[in-house]
């Protein structure tokens, strides 16, 4: 028997099964009950929040054999075909791969025909923001005046990329990120049904890493289940997701506030050796300093950590001012942004850590007065960077370079070396 992934198996099938989108559900229910359906909807919101699932539920509610209903039967041939994506009157179009004007013209030619088996023809265009301008223009008149019993659902994660002329002709419903407790509750139900023994902390960690997307959370659980079986611990989640344990993040925070640059860099080395992703750790650090701001402001309810961890945050937050924390977050945010285009992301974070632990009062942070970077610290970072440059493996079986290209190659190498020198200069220029 073919394995069905958990996120497909536990996809909501009715309005009442949708989690975390109460406003959208109520709006659609009222529209159906009062016969006030719009001819076109835009479902916008982050990935994994239920946009496509909601569109299918709407299609079932309108085309069920038992009649238009807020609770489709889920048993008739139409409900089953809509669920499986095989209904003749429900068209799901991926705009990412069908984004040209020709596809939209083909849609316009077929839309004039009456529904084949149900009451409504429903067009679900996923990632609609990927359509070309010409395709949007071709769709405009059809969206404005569709045939009777035809409904459009345009799903997108980036509504800002949709032309205003399209937005103004549709009713927009905003899908919100799903809260942590609701994701954890759903994961518990799935774990119980699938007979999975999973720790409470592991559930919270999965929910937190899903960033408000139920589909992402369930997919993570499925991935961990495939790797570790039905006994899942926090360590299992950390190992599969490549994230860092919260204790390492707290330890890094202690080193930074104490000005222990060498210890901070050594901890980063250990984290990388353990196979953790530098980009994930940077995000974890940003979240940690965000929590410090919440603790400094007394907004403890906004911190999704244990009582023991919040107490530790209170103590660490006392070492900072709000201005300090804002500047640290700015440094880390810039580092995270630079990682997208700079190939050596480890070096980017190392520079950020040294900068945070060595920033000065007046030009920067108040606590930096007791955290001056010593020559030993600067030498440590310099040696690490030089070793990394020297140990970079060369391409094997390099072909001989033609004489006329030799000069060009030498110039390119000189430019590359200059970039490395600039990176080292950034570290050395940090004032005591």
C-alpha positions in Angstrom: 0.0 0.0 0.0 1.3 3.5 -0.9 2.4 5.5 2.1 0.4 8.7 2.5 2.4 11.6 4.1 1.0 12.9 7.4 0.2 16.4 6.1 -2.0 14.9 3.4 -3.6 12.3 5.7 -4.5 15.0 8.3 -5.4 17.8 5.8 -8.7 19.5 6.9 -11.7 18.3 5.0 -14.4 20.6 6.4 -14.7 24.2 7.7 -14.8 22.9 11.3 -11.5 21.1 10.9 -9.6 24.2 9.8 -7.3 25.4 12.7 -6.3 28.9 13.4 -8.3 30.7 10.7 -11.6 31.4 12.5 -12.2 34.8 10.7 -11.8 33.3 7.2 -14.0 30.3 8.1 -16.8 32.4 9.5 -16.6 34.8 6.5 -17.1 32.0 4.0 -19.8 30.3 6.1 -21.8 33.5 6.2 -21.3 34.0 2.5 -22.6 30.5 1.7 -25.5 30.7 4.2 -26.7 34.1 3.0 -26.1 33.4 -0.7 -23.5 36.3 -0.8 -20.6 34.6 -2.4 -18.1 36.8 -4.2 -17.2 35.8 -7.8 -13.4 35.9 -6.9 -11.4 35.6 -3.7 -7.8 36.2 -2.9 -6.5 33.9 -0.2 -3.3 35.5 1.0 -0.9 34.5 3.9 2.2 32.6 4.8 2.9 29.1 3.5 1.3 26.1 5.2 -1.6 28.0 6.7 -4.4 26.3 4.8 -5.1 28.4 1.7 -5.4 25.5 -0.8 -7.2 23.3 1.7 -9.7 26.1 2.3 -10.3 26.5 -1.4 -11.0 22.7 -1.7 -13.4 22.8 1.2 -15.2 25.7 -0.4 -15.4 23.7 -3.6 -16.9 20.7 -1.8 -19.4 22.9 0.0 -20.7 24.3 -3.3 -20.7 21.1 -5.3 -21.7 18.3 -2.9 -24.3 15.9 -4.3 -26.5 16.6 -1.2 -26.6 20.3 -2.2 -24.9 23.5 -1.1 -24.0 23.1 2.5 -21.7 24.3 5.2 -21.0 20.6 6.0 -20.4 18.6 2.8 -21.0 14.9 3.1 -17.5 13.9 2.2 -18.9 10.6 0.8 -20.4 11.4 -2.6 -18.4 11.0 -5.8 -17.9 14.7 -6.2 -16.6 15.3 -2.6 -14.2 12.4 -3.1 -13.0 13.6 -6.5 -12.4 17.1 -5.2 -10.5 15.7 -2.3 -8.2 13.8 -4.7 -7.9 16.7 -7.1 -9.8 14.8 -9.9 -13.1 16.7 -10.1 -14.0 17.8 -13.7 -15.4 21.2 -12.5 -12.6 22.1 -10.1 -9.4 23.3 -11.8 -6.2 23.7 -9.8 -3.6 25.7 -11.6 0.0 26.1 -10.5 0.8 29.7 -11.6 4.5 29.1 -11.0 4.7 26.6 -13.9 1.8 27.9 -16.0 2.4 31.6 -15.8 2.1 32.6 -19.4 -0.6 34.4 -21.3 -1.3 31.3 -23.4 -2.4 29.3 -20.4 -4.8 32.1 -19.3 -6.2 32.4 -22.9 -6.9 28.7 -22.8 -8.7 29.2 -19.5 -10.8 32.0 -21.0 -11.9 29.8 -23.9 -13.0 26.9 -21.7 -14.7 29.0 -18.9 -17.7 29.8 -21.0 -18.9 26.1 -20.9 -21.4 25.1 -18.2 -20.3 22.9 -15.2 -20.1 19.2 -16.2 -21.2 17.5 -13.0 -21.5 20.0 -10.2 -23.3 23.4 -9.6 -20.1 25.5 -9.8 -16.9 25.7 -11.9 -14.1 26.6 -9.5 -10.7 27.8 -10.6 -8.0 27.6 -7.9 -4.9 29.4 -9.0 -2.0 28.7 -6.6 0.9 31.1 -6.3 -1.0 33.6 -8.5 1.6 36.3 -8.0 3.9 34.3 -10.3 1.7 35.1 -13.3 3.3 37.4 -15.9 1.9 40.9 -16.4 0.5 39.8 -19.8 -1.3 36.9 -18.1 -2.8 39.2 -15.5 -4.0 41.5 -18.2 -5.6 38.6 -20.0 -7.3 37.4 -16.8 -8.6 40.8 -15.9 -11.8 40.9 -17.8 -12.7 37.3 -16.9 -12.2 38.0 -13.2 -14.3 41.1 -13.5 -17.3 39.5 -15.3 -17.1 35.7 -15.0 -19.9 33.5 -16.3 -22.7 32.4 -13.9 -21.8 29.7 -11.4 -18.1 30.3 -11.8 -15.8 31.2 -8.9 -12.1 32.1 -8.7 -9.8 31.5 -5.8 -6.4 33.1 -6.1 -4.0 31.8 -3.5 -0.7 33.7 -2.8 2.0 34.2 -0.3 3.0 37.6 -1.8 -0.2 39.7 -2.4 2.0 42.8 -2.9 3.1 41.4 -6.3 -0.5 41.1 -7.6 -1.6 44.1 -9.7 -4.0 46.6 -8.1 -6.4 46.1 -10.9 -6.8 42.4 -9.9 -6.9 43.1 -6.2 -9.7 45.6 -6.5 -11.9 43.0 -8.3 -11.5 40.3 -5.7 -12.5 39.9 -2.0 -9.4 39.4 0.0 -9.2 37.0 2.9 -6.0 37.1 5.0 -4.7 33.8 6.5 -2.7 34.3 9.7 0.2 32.3 11.1 -1.1 29.6 13.4 -0.3 30.0 17.1 2.2 27.8 18.9 -0.4 26.2 21.3 -2.7 25.3 18.4 0.1 23.6 16.4 1.2 21.7 19.5 -2.4 20.6 20.1 -2.7 19.3 16.6 0.6 17.5 16.7 -0.5 15.8 20.0 -3.7 14.5 18.3 -1.6 13.2 15.3 0.9 11.5 17.7 -1.9 9.8 19.6 -3.6 8.5 16.5 -0.3 7.3 15.0 0.8 5.8 18.3 4.0 8.0 18.5 5.7 8.5 21.8 7.0 12.0 21.7 8.3 14.4 24.4 6.3 17.6 25.2 9.5 19.6 24.6 10.0 18.0 21.3 6.5 19.0 20.2 7.2 22.6 21.2 10.4 22.6 19.3 8.8 21.3 16.1 6.0 23.9 16.5 8.4 26.7 17.0 10.5 25.8 14.0 7.4 25.6 11.8 7.0 29.4 12.0 3.2 29.3 12.2 2.7 26.8 9.3 0.7 23.8 10.2 1.8 21.9 7.1 5.4 22.6 7.9 5.0 21.3 11.4 3.3 18.1 10.3 5.9 17.5 7.6 8.7 17.9 10.2 7.0 15.4 12.4 6.8 13.0 9.4 10.5 13.5 8.7 11.6 12.9 12.2 9.3 9.8 12.4 11.0 8.4 9.3 14.4 8.9 10.8 13.9 8.0 14.5 10.8 5.8 14.6 8.0 6.2 17.1 10.2 7.1 20.0 11.0 10.8 19.6 13.0 13.0 22.0 14.2 16.6 21.9 17.6 15.4 20.8 16.0 13.6 17.9 14.3 16.8 16.7 17.6 18.8 17.1 19.5 16.2 15.1 17.0 16.1 12.2 16.3 19.8 12.0 19.9 20.9 12.4 18.9 23.4 15.1 20.9 24.2 18.2 19.9 23.4 21.8 18.7 26.4 23.7 21.4 25.9 26.3 24.1 26.6 23.7 22.3 29.8 22.7 22.2 30.9 26.4 25.9 30.1 26.8 26.8 32.1 23.8 24.9 35.0 25.3 26.8 34.7 28.5 30.2 34.8 26.6 29.2 37.8 24.6 28.0 39.9 27.6 31.2 39.0 29.5 33.4 39.9 26.5 34.9 36.4 26.3 35.5 36.6 22.5 37.7 33.5 22.4 35.2 31.4 24.3 32.4 32.6 22.0 34.4 31.6 18.9 35.3 28.3 20.4 31.6 27.6 21.1 30.8 28.4 17.5 33.5 26.0 16.4 31.9 23.2 18.6 28.4 23.9 17.2 29.7 23.7 13.6 31.6 20.5 14.3 28.4 19.0 15.8 26.8 19.5 12.3 24.6 22.4 13.2 23.8 25.0 10.5 25.4 28.4 10.9 22.3 30.1 9.5 20.0 28.4 11.9 22.2 29.3 14.8 22.2 33.0 13.7 18.4 32.9 13.7 18.5 31.3 17.2 20.7 34.1 18.4 18.4 36.7 17.0 15.5 35.0 18.8 17.5 34.9 22.0 18.2 38.7 21.9 14.5 39.3 21.0 13.6 37.4 24.2 16.0 39.6 26.1 14.2 42.7 24.9 10.9 41.2 26.0 12.3 40.4 29.4 13.8 43.9 29.7 10.4 45.4 28.9 8.7 43.0 31.3 6.7 41.3 28.5 7.2 37.8 29.9 3.9 36.5 28.4 5.4 37.1 24.9 8.3 34.7 25.6 7.5 31.1 24.7 10.1 29.5 27.1 9.9 27.6 30.3 9.7 29.5 33.7 13.3 28.4 34.5 14.6 29.8 31.2 12.6 33.1 31.6 14.3 33.5 35.1 17.7 33.1 33.4 16.7 35.6 30.8 15.8 38.1 33.5 19.3 37.8 35.0 21.0 38.2 31.6 18.7 41.1 30.5 19.9 43.1 33.6 23.4 43.3 31.9 22.0 45.1 28.9 20.2 48.3 28.2 17.4 48.4 25.6 19.7 50.5 23.4 22.4 47.8 23.6 20.0 45.1 22.6 18.7 47.1 19.6 22.2 47.5 18.3 23.1 43.9 18.8 20.0 42.8 16.9 21.0 45.2 14.1 24.5 43.6 13.9 23.0 40.1 13.8 20.3 41.0 11.3 22.9 42.5 9.0 25.0 39.3 9.3 22.0 37.2 8.5 21.3 39.3 5.4 25.0 39.1 4.3 24.9 35.3 4.5 22.6 35.2 1.5 25.3 36.5 -0.8 28.7 35.9 1.0 29.9 32.4 0.4 31.8 32.0 3.7 28.8 32.4 6.1 30.9 31.2 9.0 33.3 34.1 8.7 30.3 36.5 8.6 29.0 35.2 11.9 32.5 35.2 13.5 32.9 38.9 12.6 29.5 39.7 14.0 30.3 37.9 17.3 33.6 39.8 17.7 31.9 43.0 16.9 29.1 42.4 19.5 31.6 41.5 22.2 33.9 44.5 21.5 31.5 47.4 20.8 32.4 50.5 22.8 30.5 52.8 25.0 29.7 56.1 23.1 30.0 54.4 19.7 28.1 51.4 20.8 27.3 49.3 23.8 27.6 50.1 27.5 28.8 46.7 28.5 31.7 46.7 25.9 33.9 48.7 28.3 34.6 45.4 30.2 34.8 43.4 27.0 37.7 44.7 25.0 39.0 42.5 22.3 42.6 41.6 23.3 45.4 41.2 20.7 45.2 37.5 21.6 41.5 37.4 20.5 42.3 39.2 17.3 45.2 36.9 16.6 42.9 33.9 17.2 40.3 35.0 14.6 43.0 36.0 12.2 44.7 32.6 12.4 41.4 30.8 11.9 40.6 32.8 8.8 44.0 32.4 7.4 44.0 28.7 8.0 40.6 28.4 6.3 41.9 30.3 3.2 45.1 28.2 3.0 43.2 24.9 3.5 40.6 25.6 0.8 40.9 22.6 -1.5 42.0 23.3 -5.1 40.2 21.9 -8.1 41.6 18.6 -9.2 42.7 18.0 -12.7 43.0 21.7 -13.6 43.5 22.2 -17.3 46.6 24.2 -18.3 45.8 27.9 -18.8 46.5 29.5 -22.1 49.2 32.2 -22.0 46.8 34.8 -23.2 44.5 34.1 -20.3 47.2 33.9 -17.7 47.2 37.6 -17.0 43.4 37.7 -16.6 43.6 34.8 -14.1 46.3 36.6 -12.1 44.2 39.7 -11.9 41.2 37.7 -10.7 43.3 36.0 -8.0 44.6 39.4 -6.9 41.1 40.7 -6.5 40.1 37.6 -4.5 43.1 38.0 -2.2 42.2 41.6 -1.7 38.7 40.6 -0.6 40.3 38.2 2.0 42.5 41.0 3.2 39.5 43.3 3.6 37.7 40.7 5.7 40.7 40.4 8.0 41.0 44.2 8.1 37.4 44.4 9.4 38.3 42.3 12.4 41.6 44.2 13.1 40.0 47.6 12.8 37.7 47.0 15.8 38.8 49.5 18.4 39.8 48.5 21.9 
